[in-house]
Amino acid sequence: MKSKAESVMTKNPACCTPRTSLREVAQMMVAHDCGSLPVVESKESMRLVGMITDRDIVCRTVAQNKNPLEATVADAMSPQAVSAHPDSTLEECCQLMQENQVRRIPIVDKEGRCCGIITQAHIARTAKTKEVAQVVKEVSEKSEEPSRVAAGIH
C-alpha cells in the first residue's frame, strides 16, 4: 500500500461549522450518505477544528435529554480530530485509524485546511484483503474510552 492519500481520498468533502444546526448536519449526512463530517472554522478558511458523527449527536444530545433540534455542532462535536496530509501513505492512514480506533481520517493541507477525507471504504477498495481485515479488526476492538473513540479524538 504505497499509494498516497490524495490519490484515493474524497476531495473537498462536505463540511460544517460549529455554528451549523444539528438538523442541517443530519440532513447533510443523509444527502452525502455519510455518518460524519469534518468541522471547519468557517467555509472560507476551511481550517479543521473537529469532527461530528451521527453517534456524537445521539450520545451528546439525545441520550442526555437535550433537544437536538435546538443544538448546534458546537454542542455535540469532538473538538479534536485525527488527521493526515495529502502526501501521507495509505499505510500511514491505516496506522492512524488503528491507533485511534477511528473509521475516517480528514485530510488537511499544510495550512490545516480540510481538503479531503479517507474512510475505511477507501482503504477497502485499494488495499489487499488481509490489510483491510487488520484495519477493521484494530478499529473495531473495544476501547477504554468509548465516548472519545466514537468521537474520533485522541
C-alpha positions as CSV (number, residue, x, y, z in Angstrom):
1,M,0.0,0.0,0.0
2,K,2.3,2.8,-1.2
3,S,-0.5,4.9,-2.6
4,K,-0.9,8.4,-1.3
5,A,-4.0,9.7,0.5
6,E,-4.6,12.3,-2.2
7,S,-4.9,9.5,-4.9
8,V,-7.9,7.9,-3.2
9,M,-9.4,10.4,-0.8
10,T,-12.8,12.1,-1.4
11,K,-11.7,15.6,-2.4
12,N,-13.5,18.7,-1.0
13,P,-15.8,16.7,1.4
14,A,-19.0,18.2,2.8
15,C,-18.0,20.1,5.9
16,C,-19.9,22.1,8.6
17,T,-19.0,24.7,11.1
18,P,-19.5,24.8,14.9
19,R,-22.5,27.1,14.3
20,T,-24.3,24.7,11.9
21,S,-27.5,23.4,13.4
22,L,-27.6,19.6,14.2
23,R,-30.7,19.4,12.0
24,E,-28.7,20.7,9.0
25,V,-25.8,18.4,9.8
26,A,-28.2,15.4,9.9
27,Q,-29.6,16.5,6.5
28,M,-26.1,16.8,5.1
29,M,-25.3,13.3,6.3
30,V,-28.3,11.9,4.6
31,A,-27.6,13.9,1.4
32,H,-24.0,12.8,1.3
33,D,-24.7,9.2,2.6
34,C,-22.2,9.5,5.4
35,G,-22.2,9.3,9.2
36,S,-19.6,12.0,10.0
37,L,-18.5,15.4,8.8
38,P,-15.3,17.4,9.3
39,V,-16.0,20.6,11.3
40,V,-14.2,23.6,9.9
41,E,-13.7,27.1,11.5
42,S,-15.5,28.7,8.6
43,K,-16.4,27.8,5.0
44,E,-13.9,30.5,3.9
45,S,-10.9,29.3,6.0
46,M,-11.7,25.5,5.8
47,R,-9.4,25.1,8.9
48,L,-10.2,21.8,10.5
49,V,-11.4,22.2,14.1
50,G,-13.1,18.9,14.8
51,M,-15.4,16.1,13.7
52,I,-19.1,15.5,14.2
53,T,-20.6,12.0,13.9
54,D,-24.2,10.7,14.0
55,R,-23.1,8.9,17.2
56,D,-22.0,12.3,18.7
57,I,-25.4,13.7,18.0
58,V,-27.1,10.8,19.7
59,C,-24.7,10.4,22.7
60,R,-24.2,14.1,23.4
61,T,-27.7,15.4,22.9
62,V,-30.5,12.8,22.6
63,A,-29.1,10.5,25.3
64,Q,-28.6,13.4,27.6
65,N,-32.2,14.5,27.2
66,K,-31.2,17.6,25.2
67,N,-33.2,18.7,22.2
68,P,-31.0,18.1,19.1
69,L,-33.3,20.4,17.1
70,E,-32.2,23.3,19.2
71,A,-28.5,22.4,19.3
72,T,-25.6,23.3,17.0
73,V,-22.5,21.3,16.0
74,A,-20.5,23.0,18.8
75,D,-22.8,21.3,21.3
76,A,-22.0,17.8,20.1
77,M,-18.8,17.8,18.1
78,S,-15.4,16.4,19.1
79,P,-13.1,19.3,19.2
80,Q,-10.1,17.4,18.1
81,A,-9.7,15.2,15.0
82,V,-7.0,12.8,14.0
83,S,-5.9,14.0,10.5
84,A,-3.4,13.2,7.8
85,H,-1.9,15.1,4.9
86,P,-2.4,14.5,1.1
87,D,1.0,13.0,0.8
88,S,0.5,10.6,3.7
89,T,0.6,7.0,2.5
90,L,-2.4,4.8,2.9
91,E,-0.4,2.7,5.2
92,E,0.1,5.7,7.5
93,C,-3.7,6.4,7.3
94,C,-4.4,2.8,8.3
95,Q,-2.0,3.1,11.2
96,L,-3.7,6.3,12.4
97,M,-7.1,4.6,12.1
98,Q,-5.9,1.6,14.1
99,E,-4.1,3.6,16.8
100,N,-7.0,6.0,17.3
101,Q,-9.8,3.5,16.6
102,V,-11.5,5.8,14.0
103,R,-13.1,4.8,10.7
104,R,-12.3,8.0,8.9
105,I,-9.4,10.5,8.7
106,P,-9.8,14.1,7.5
107,I,-7.0,15.2,5.1
108,V,-5.6,18.6,5.7
109,D,-3.1,20.7,3.7
110,K,-0.1,22.4,5.2
111,E,-2.2,25.3,6.4
112,G,-4.6,23.0,8.2
113,R,-7.4,23.4,5.7
114,C,-9.6,20.3,5.2
115,C,-9.2,19.2,1.6
116,G,-10.3,15.6,1.7
117,I,-11.3,12.6,3.8
118,I,-10.1,8.9,3.8
119,T,-12.5,6.2,5.1
120,Q,-12.3,2.5,5.7
121,A,-14.2,2.1,2.3
122,H,-11.3,3.9,0.5
123,I,-8.9,1.5,2.2
124,A,-11.0,-1.5,1.3
125,R,-11.1,-0.5,-2.4
126,T,-7.3,-0.1,-2.5
127,A,-5.6,-2.5,-0.1
128,K,-5.2,-6.2,0.0
129,T,-7.8,-8.2,1.8
130,K,-5.5,-9.1,4.7
131,E,-4.6,-5.4,5.3
132,V,-8.3,-4.4,5.2
133,A,-9.2,-7.1,7.7
134,Q,-6.4,-5.9,10.0
135,V,-7.6,-2.2,9.9
136,V,-11.2,-3.2,10.5
137,K,-10.2,-5.5,13.4
138,E,-8.0,-2.9,15.1
139,V,-10.5,-0.1,14.7
140,S,-13.3,-2.2,16.0
141,E,-11.6,-3.5,19.1
142,K,-13.2,-2.3,22.4
143,S,-11.6,0.9,23.7
144,E,-11.1,2.0,27.3
145,E,-12.8,5.3,26.4
146,P,-15.8,4.6,24.1
147,S,-17.1,8.1,24.0
148,R,-13.7,9.5,22.9
149,V,-13.3,6.8,20.3
150,A,-16.8,7.2,18.9
151,A,-16.0,10.9,18.7
152,G,-12.8,10.3,16.7
153,I,-10.5,12.0,19.0
154,H,-7.2,11.0,20.6
